Amino acid sequence: MDRRYFLKGLGAGTVGLNLTTTASPTRSCKVIGIGGAGCNFVLAASQSGAIPASSQWVLEFIGVDLDLAVLNYIDANNAASPSCPSIETLSLATVGSAGRVNRGRAAALRSRDTRTALMADTEMVILVAGLGGGTGSGVTPIMARLARAAGALTVATVVTPFEFEGEARSRTADTAIHHLKREADLLVRFSNQELMEATGDGIDQGKFFDLQNQRIAACLCELMNGNANAART
């Protein structure tokens, strides 16, 4: 697959990705949510149908976390919603990262073989994660590296923190973005701070995160449809 990509204004404007055609009528795409924000996205996308079934892609949803409570919640929703696409879960540890990037990175490295097998026979891997904490920031760059090593076109879709979350989380997110620029074929950033400034801070919290998930899903749909430019406004 052609790895050429076009990236304008990280975190703002327009991003796009060139996808070449293949002889196969369908291609495999895995949407992998990492950490709390990523798992929330794949759960919302599965239940809402925000990323619809396509004749071009065989789509799989996967949730990856260090927190068993999050993964157990996904499993419960799978059982309660049999008509929705099932979400596979992968546990990297039995407890969360407690905001420590090194703990997230170490857990990801320990399960390297499992994650390598997860990427096999996949044309495109889309990683979705919130940055600033230990799991998203520590695990996502390693997942991106393994996805590319497996030959998959790798898209890292990340959400950066609000300003009120503090400088430490912002620095952690910036460091993760630095690593992802080297590991992923395409990096798309969605800013919680920018969205809050656009919507106003009076918006209901649930509605806010639903809107952010919708924006991510719309961008991914454009990429999967092979459009030259996927708008991220």
Secondary structure, DSSP 8 states (H G I E B T S, - for coil): ----EEE-STTSSEEEE-----SSS-EEEEEEEEHHHHHHHHHHHHHHTSS---SSEEEEEEEEES-HHHHHHHHHHHHH-TTS--EEEEES-SS--TT-HHHHHHHHHHTHHHHHHHHTT-SEEEEEEE-SSHHHHHHHHHHHHHHHHTT-EEEEEEEE--GGG-HHHHHHHHHHHHHHHHH-SEEEEEEHHHHHHHH-TTS-HHHHHHHHHHHHHHHHHHHHTT-S-EE--
